[in-house]
Amino acid sequence: MFKENFIEYKKTIDKFLKKKNVRYGLPFILFCVCASFGMTSVTELRYKYRSVKTVREEAKQEGLKLKKPEETTLEAQYEIIKKQVDIDNWENKRIDRPWEESEENAEKK
């Protein structure tokens, strides 16, 4: 009697496991649930190290002087370079391409 019941249960379980929803859906759902538990540890680290001192505070303790973030902007750097280099007066100079021979260019000039 036990053997007959076992065979029936085995057939039922095999039939259940052959269904597409169970074969593909169950592992996906398990992955999502396990991933959510795994992500809790990752997000915990994020909030744990959020209270760590910033780079500026550490640099100040070491005696380093950093510029303020407002001082180093793209526009400010452009103005500094603009004063050093004359960007309005320039000449376009053509260089030899790798496949061209330099003698041909010399003849054209």
OpenMM code with the backbone's topology and positions (N, CA, C; nanometers):
from openmm import Vec3, app, unit

residues = "MET PHE LYS GLU ASN PHE ILE GLU TYR LYS LYS THR ILE ASP LYS PHE LEU LYS LYS LYS ASN VAL ARG TYR GLY LEU PRO PHE ILE LEU PHE CYS VAL CYS ALA SER PHE GLY MET THR SER VAL THR GLU LEU ARG TYR LYS TYR ARG SER VAL LYS THR VAL ARG GLU GLU ALA LYS GLN GLU GLY LEU LYS LEU LYS LYS PRO GLU GLU THR THR LEU GLU ALA GLN TYR GLU ILE ILE LYS LYS GLN VAL ASP ILE ASP ASN TRP GLU ASN LYS ARG ILE ASP ARG PRO TRP GLU GLU SER GLU GLU ASN ALA GLU LYS LYS".split()
positions = [
    Vec3(0.0817, -0.1184, 0.0000),
    Vec3(0.0000, 0.0000, 0.0000),
    Vec3(0.0872, 0.1263, 0.0000),
    Vec3(0.1923, 0.1270, 0.0792),
    Vec3(0.2821, 0.2421, 0.0843),
    Vec3(0.3497, 0.2632, -0.0509),
    Vec3(0.3886, 0.1523, -0.1137),
    Vec3(0.4575, 0.1610, -0.2415),
    Vec3(0.3645, 0.2168, -0.3496),
    Vec3(0.2394, 0.1799, -0.3489),
    Vec3(0.1433, 0.2293, -0.4471),
    Vec3(0.1175, 0.3793, -0.4276),
    Vec3(0.1034, 0.4205, -0.3027),
    Vec3(0.0836, 0.5629, -0.2736),
    Vec3(0.2056, 0.6442, -0.3156),
    Vec3(0.3231, 0.5897, -0.2911),
    Vec3(0.4474, 0.6584, -0.3269),
    Vec3(0.4562, 0.6780, -0.4781),
    Vec3(0.4182, 0.5741, -0.5530),
    Vec3(0.4228, 0.5836, -0.6996),
    Vec3(0.3229, 0.6888, -0.7485),
    Vec3(0.2055, 0.6943, -0.6891),
    Vec3(0.1061, 0.7953, -0.7260),
    Vec3(0.1574, 0.9364, -0.6973),
    Vec3(0.2135, 0.9543, -0.5798),
    Vec3(0.2686, 1.0846, -0.5434),
    Vec3(0.3819, 1.1246, -0.6367),
    Vec3(0.4628, 1.0277, -0.6722),
    Vec3(0.5759, 1.0556, -0.7621),
    Vec3(0.5249, 1.0992, -0.8988),
    Vec3(0.4218, 1.0324, -0.9505),
    Vec3(0.3656, 1.0707, -1.0798),
    Vec3(0.3061, 1.2111, -1.0730),
    Vec3(0.2380, 1.2406, -0.9650),
    Vec3(0.1776, 1.3730, -0.9482),
    Vec3(0.2854, 1.4820, -0.9417),
    Vec3(0.3901, 1.4555, -0.8676),
    Vec3(0.4999, 1.5520, -0.8556),
    Vec3(0.5704, 1.5695, -0.9895),
    Vec3(0.5948, 1.4614, -1.0617),
    Vec3(0.6596, 1.4707, -1.1928),
    Vec3(0.5743, 1.5523, -1.2896),
    Vec3(0.4443, 1.5303, -1.2876),
    Vec3(0.3542, 1.6036, -1.3753),
    Vec3(0.3551, 1.7529, -1.3384),
    Vec3(0.3596, 1.7796, -1.2088),
    Vec3(0.3624, 1.9177, -1.1608),
    Vec3(0.4927, 1.9878, -1.2019),
    Vec3(0.6048, 1.9181, -1.1925),
    Vec3(0.7348, 1.9771, -1.2255),
    Vec3(0.7556, 1.9965, -1.3754),
    Vec3(0.6796, 1.9274, -1.4577),
    Vec3(0.6943, 1.9417, -1.6027),
    Vec3(0.6190, 2.0622, -1.6579),
    Vec3(0.5362, 2.1260, -1.5772),
    Vec3(0.4621, 2.2429, -1.6224),
    Vec3(0.5590, 2.3589, -1.6440),
    Vec3(0.5310, 2.4367, -1.7482),
    Vec3(0.6200, 2.5472, -1.7851),
    Vec3(0.6268, 2.6532, -1.6754),
    Vec3(0.5139, 2.6829, -1.6141),
    Vec3(0.5120, 2.7852, -1.5099),
    Vec3(0.5997, 2.7468, -1.3920),
    Vec3(0.5980, 2.6216, -1.3587),
    Vec3(0.6779, 2.5757, -1.2449),
    Vec3(0.8251, 2.5684, -1.2841),
    Vec3(0.8533, 2.5213, -1.4044),
    Vec3(0.9922, 2.5051, -1.4484),
    Vec3(1.0655, 2.6373, -1.4604),
    Vec3(0.9977, 2.7391, -1.5113),
    Vec3(1.0637, 2.8668, -1.5349),
    Vec3(1.0229, 2.9742, -1.4333),
    Vec3(0.9020, 2.9717, -1.3872),
    Vec3(0.8537, 3.0759, -1.2963),
    Vec3(0.9046, 3.0607, -1.1552),
    Vec3(0.9070, 2.9383, -1.1050),
    Vec3(0.9500, 2.9146, -0.9678),
    Vec3(1.0959, 2.9546, -0.9449),
    Vec3(1.1904, 2.9182, -1.0322),
    Vec3(1.3281, 2.9650, -1.0104),
    Vec3(1.3403, 3.1176, -1.0173),
    Vec3(1.2619, 3.1799, -1.1050),
    Vec3(1.2662, 3.3257, -1.1159),
    Vec3(1.2174, 3.3909, -0.9874),
    Vec3(1.1077, 3.3407, -0.9344),
    Vec3(1.0536, 3.3972, -0.8106),
    Vec3(1.1503, 3.3739, -0.6952),
    Vec3(1.2104, 3.2567, -0.6889),
    Vec3(1.3097, 3.2294, -0.5849),
    Vec3(1.4300, 3.3233, -0.5977),
    Vec3(1.4718, 3.3480, -0.7207),
    Vec3(1.5844, 3.4400, -0.7431),
    Vec3(1.5496, 3.5796, -0.6941),
    Vec3(1.4292, 3.6260, -0.7245),
    Vec3(1.3881, 3.7606, -0.6821),
    Vec3(1.3821, 3.7717, -0.5300),
    Vec3(1.3286, 3.6704, -0.4658),
    Vec3(1.3181, 3.6732, -0.3199),
    Vec3(1.4565, 3.6689, -0.2562),
    Vec3(1.5428, 3.5813, -0.3057),
    Vec3(1.6789, 3.5723, -0.2505),
    Vec3(1.7581, 3.6998, -0.2784),
    Vec3(1.7367, 3.7601, -0.3931),
    Vec3(1.8070, 3.8835, -0.4268),
    Vec3(1.7663, 3.9963, -0.3333),
    Vec3(1.6398, 3.9997, -0.2953),
    Vec3(1.5962, 4.1058, -0.2044),
    Vec3(1.6634, 4.0901, -0.0682),
    Vec3(1.6810, 3.9683, -0.0227),
    Vec3(1.7525, 3.9476, 0.1034),
    Vec3(1.9004, 3.9816, 0.0890),
    Vec3(1.9573, 3.9512, -0.0265),
    Vec3(2.0975, 3.9842, -0.0499),
    Vec3(2.1199, 4.1338, -0.0600),
    Vec3(2.0248, 4.2039, -0.1186),
    Vec3(2.0398, 4.3486, -0.1349),
    Vec3(2.0274, 4.4235, -0.0029),
    Vec3(1.9642, 4.3636, 0.0953),
    Vec3(1.9540, 4.4321, 0.2249),
    Vec3(2.0923, 4.4531, 0.2846),
    Vec3(2.1815, 4.3571, 0.2674),
    Vec3(2.3159, 4.3737, 0.3224),
    Vec3(2.3932, 4.4809, 0.2465),
    Vec3(2.3694, 4.4908, 0.1158),
    Vec3(2.4376, 4.5929, 0.0361),
    Vec3(2.3892, 4.7317, 0.0760),
    Vec3(2.2592, 4.7487, 0.0896),
    Vec3(2.2073, 4.8802, 0.1274),
    Vec3(2.2442, 4.9145, 0.2708),
    Vec3(2.2595, 4.8150, 0.3550),
    Vec3(2.3028, 4.8390, 0.4922),
    Vec3(2.4427, 4.8995, 0.4936),
    Vec3(2.5306, 4.8505, 0.4082),
    Vec3(2.6657, 4.9055, 0.3991),
    Vec3(2.6628, 5.0515, 0.3546),
    Vec3(2.5725, 5.0814, 0.2660),
    Vec3(2.5610, 5.2182, 0.2154),
    Vec3(2.5316, 5.3153, 0.3288),
    Vec3(2.4383, 5.2803, 0.4151),
    Vec3(2.4026, 5.3696, 0.5243),
    Vec3(2.5033, 5.3629, 0.6375),
    Vec3(2.5732, 5.2527, 0.6485),
    Vec3(2.6736, 5.2390, 0.7535),
    Vec3(2.7900, 5.3344, 0.7296),
    Vec3(2.8358, 5.3440, 0.6059),
    Vec3(2.9513, 5.4278, 0.5742),
    Vec3(2.9127, 5.5693, 0.5339),
    Vec3(2.7879, 5.6021, 0.5413),
    Vec3(2.7442, 5.7367, 0.5080),
    Vec3(2.7935, 5.8368, 0.6117),
    Vec3(2.8100, 5.7935, 0.7353),
    Vec3(2.8517, 5.8831, 0.8418),
    Vec3(3.0039, 5.8997, 0.8479),
    Vec3(3.0762, 5.8410, 0.7536),
    Vec3(3.2212, 5.8538, 0.7517),
    Vec3(3.2573, 5.9977, 0.7139),
    Vec3(3.3684, 6.0465, 0.7678),
    Vec3(3.4116, 6.1833, 0.7401),
    Vec3(3.4339, 6.2045, 0.5913),
    Vec3(3.4125, 6.3246, 0.5481),
    Vec3(3.4343, 6.3563, 0.4081),
    Vec3(3.5822, 6.3771, 0.3808),
    Vec3(3.6163, 6.3834, 0.2557),
    Vec3(3.7556, 6.4010, 0.2152),
    Vec3(3.8076, 6.5356, 0.2612),
    Vec3(3.7236, 6.6361, 0.2576),
    Vec3(3.7659, 6.7700, 0.2986),
    Vec3(3.8050, 6.7736, 0.4454),
    Vec3(3.7263, 6.7080, 0.5289),
    Vec3(3.7582, 6.7072, 0.6722),
    Vec3(3.8888, 6.6323, 0.6977),
    Vec3(3.9077, 6.5201, 0.6281),
    Vec3(4.0314, 6.4447, 0.6454),
    Vec3(4.1516, 6.5230, 0.5950),
    Vec3(4.1348, 6.5941, 0.4828),
    Vec3(4.2442, 6.6738, 0.4286),
    Vec3(4.2790, 6.7884, 0.5228),
    Vec3(4.1777, 6.8475, 0.5836),
    Vec3(4.2032, 6.9561, 0.6780),
    Vec3(4.2816, 6.9058, 0.7985),
    Vec3(4.2494, 6.7845, 0.8452),
    Vec3(4.3221, 6.7271, 0.9581),
    Vec3(4.4679, 6.6989, 0.9224),
    Vec3(4.4917, 6.6606, 0.7974),
    Vec3(4.6279, 6.6311, 0.7530),
    Vec3(4.7064, 6.7577, 0.7196),
    Vec3(4.6384, 6.8700, 0.7139),
    Vec3(4.7068, 6.9949, 0.6859),
    Vec3(4.7099, 7.0315, 0.5387),
    Vec3(4.6306, 6.9670, 0.4565),
    Vec3(4.6253, 6.9990, 0.3139),
    Vec3(4.5223, 7.1086, 0.2903),
    Vec3(4.5531, 7.1936, 0.1937),
    Vec3(4.4594, 7.3001, 0.1599),
    Vec3(4.3949, 7.2671, 0.0262),
    Vec3(4.2646, 7.2541, 0.0259),
    Vec3(4.1896, 7.2267, -0.0964),
    Vec3(4.1131, 7.3514, -0.1381),
    Vec3(4.0974, 7.3679, -0.2683),
    Vec3(4.0172, 7.4790, -0.3179),
    Vec3(3.8701, 7.4500, -0.2914),
    Vec3(3.7936, 7.5562, -0.2818),
    Vec3(3.6497, 7.5388, -0.2657),
    Vec3(3.5917, 7.4887, -0.3971),
    Vec3(3.4876, 7.4078, -0.3938),
    Vec3(3.4306, 7.3555, -0.5182),
    Vec3(3.3787, 7.4650, -0.6109),
    Vec3(3.3393, 7.5783, -0.5556),
    Vec3(3.2880, 7.6868, -0.6390),
    Vec3(3.3988, 7.7505, -0.7226),
    Vec3(3.5242, 7.7426, -0.6741),
    Vec3(3.6360, 7.8060, -0.7438),
    Vec3(3.6761, 7.7301, -0.8699),
    Vec3(3.6608, 7.6008, -0.8718),
    Vec3(3.7051, 7.5207, -0.9855),
    Vec3(3.5857, 7.4782, -1.0703),
    Vec3(3.5411, 7.5705, -1.1531),
    Vec3(3.4330, 7.5402, -1.2458),
    Vec3(3.4897, 7.5401, -1.3869),
    Vec3(3.4158, 7.4878, -1.4775),
    Vec3(3.4594, 7.4825, -1.6160),
    Vec3(3.4755, 7.6233, -1.6737),
    Vec3(3.3832, 7.7121, -1.6386),
    Vec3(3.3905, 7.8487, -1.6888),
    Vec3(3.5137, 7.9209, -1.6362),
    Vec3(3.5468, 7.8976, -1.5083),
    Vec3(3.6646, 7.9611, -1.4502),
    Vec3(3.7927, 7.9108, -1.5178),
    Vec3(3.7997, 7.7820, -1.5438),
    Vec3(3.9172, 7.7271, -1.6110),
    Vec3(3.9280, 7.7799, -1.7538),
    Vec3(3.8149, 7.7985, -1.8213),
    Vec3(3.8143, 7.8528, -1.9566),
    Vec3(3.8692, 7.9957, -1.9564),
    Vec3(3.8293, 8.0738, -1.8599),
    Vec3(3.8784, 8.2117, -1.8516),
    Vec3(4.0288, 8.2154, -1.8270),
    Vec3(4.0802, 8.1252, -1.7454),
    Vec3(4.2244, 8.1202, -1.7197),
    Vec3(4.2996, 8.0852, -1.8473),
    Vec3(4.2531, 7.9875, -1.9209),
    Vec3(4.3192, 7.9460, -2.0454),
    Vec3(4.3055, 8.0549, -2.1505),
    Vec3(4.1927, 8.1232, -2.1522),
    Vec3(4.1694, 8.2296, -2.2490),
    Vec3(4.2704, 8.3429, -2.2310),
    Vec3(4.3092, 8.3711, -2.1067),
    Vec3(4.4087, 8.4747, -2.0797),
    Vec3(4.5483, 8.4297, -2.1230),
    Vec3(4.5776, 8.3005, -2.1118),
    Vec3(4.7112, 8.2493, -2.1441),
    Vec3(4.7317, 8.2318, -2.2937),
    Vec3(4.6297, 8.1901, -2.3664),
    Vec3(4.6427, 8.1574, -2.5080),
    Vec3(4.5500, 8.2473, -2.5892),
    Vec3(4.6002, 8.2952, -2.7024),
    Vec3(4.5183, 8.3767, -2.7915),
    Vec3(4.4365, 8.2819, -2.8793),
    Vec3(4.3101, 8.2635, -2.8454),
    Vec3(4.2276, 8.1666, -2.9182),
    Vec3(4.1541, 8.2289, -3.0355),
    Vec3(4.1641, 8.3608, -3.0501),
    Vec3(4.0954, 8.4268, -3.1607),
    Vec3(4.1786, 8.4304, -3.2886),
    Vec3(4.3091, 8.4383, -3.2770),
    Vec3(4.3972, 8.4455, -3.3940),
    Vec3(4.4770, 8.3160, -3.4047),
    Vec3(4.4374, 8.2340, -3.5003),
    Vec3(4.5070, 8.1074, -3.5215),
    Vec3(4.5063, 8.0738, -3.6687),
    Vec3(4.5954, 7.9858, -3.7062),
    Vec3(4.6081, 7.9461, -3.8449),
    Vec3(4.5974, 7.7947, -3.8540),
    Vec3(4.5187, 7.7497, -3.9499),
    Vec3(4.5009, 7.6063, -3.9683),
    Vec3(4.6182, 7.5528, -4.0506),
    Vec3(4.6955, 7.4618, -3.9926),
    Vec3(4.8106, 7.4044, -4.0627),
    Vec3(4.7820, 7.2582, -4.0927),
    Vec3(4.8033, 7.2214, -4.2172),
    Vec3(4.7783, 7.0838, -4.2593),
    Vec3(4.9042, 7.0012, -4.2383),
    Vec3(4.8862, 6.8822, -4.1829),
    Vec3(4.9988, 6.7912, -4.1641),
    Vec3(4.9856, 6.6756, -4.2621),
    Vec3(5.0960, 6.6034, -4.2826),
    Vec3(5.0941, 6.4895, -4.3741),
    Vec3(5.0118, 6.3762, -4.3160),
    Vec3(4.9341, 6.3173, -4.4025),
    Vec3(4.8594, 6.1992, -4.3615),
    Vec3(4.9502, 6.0781, -4.3782),
    Vec3(4.9250, 5.9716, -4.3039),
    Vec3(5.0154, 5.8558, -4.3096),
    Vec3(5.0262, 5.7934, -4.4483),
    Vec3(4.9205, 5.7982, -4.5279),
    Vec3(4.9242, 5.7332, -4.6585),
    Vec3(4.9782, 5.8254, -4.7691),
    Vec3(4.9991, 5.9505, -4.7383),
    Vec3(5.0544, 6.0415, -4.8377),
    Vec3(5.2059, 6.0491, -4.8241),
    Vec3(5.2709, 6.0704, -4.9364),
    Vec3(5.4157, 6.0854, -4.9330),
    Vec3(5.4498, 6.2317, -4.9091),
    Vec3(5.5526, 6.2542, -4.8355),
    Vec3(5.5883, 6.3914, -4.8004),
    Vec3(5.6413, 6.4692, -4.9207),
    Vec3(5.6966, 6.4011, -5.0205),
    Vec3(5.7494, 6.4690, -5.1397),
    Vec3(5.6359, 6.5335, -5.2205),
    Vec3(5.5245, 6.4656, -5.2315),
    Vec3(5.4118, 6.5201, -5.3060),
    Vec3(5.3629, 6.6495, -5.2422),
    Vec3(5.3553, 6.6522, -5.1110),
    Vec3(5.3101, 6.7718, -5.0407),
    Vec3(5.4094, 6.8854, -5.0591),
    Vec3(5.5371, 6.8541, -5.0635),
    Vec3(5.6393, 6.9574, -5.0810),
    Vec3(5.6270, 7.0201, -5.2192),
    Vec3(5.5933, 6.9413, -5.3215),
    Vec3(5.5769, 6.9927, -5.4563),
    Vec3(5.4533, 7.0827, -5.4664),
    Vec3(5.3473, 7.0475, -5.3965),
    Vec3(5.2240, 7.1256, -5.4032),
    Vec3(5.2412, 7.2623, -5.3379),
    Vec3(5.3210, 7.2697, -5.2365),
    Vec3(5.3395, 7.3950, -5.1646),
    Vec3(5.4314, 7.4811, -5.2424),
] * unit.nanometer
topology = app.Topology()
chain = topology.addChain("A")
for resn in residues:
    res = topology.addResidue(resn, chain)
    for name in ("N", "CA", "C"):
        topology.addAtom(name, app.Element.getBySymbol(name[0]), res)
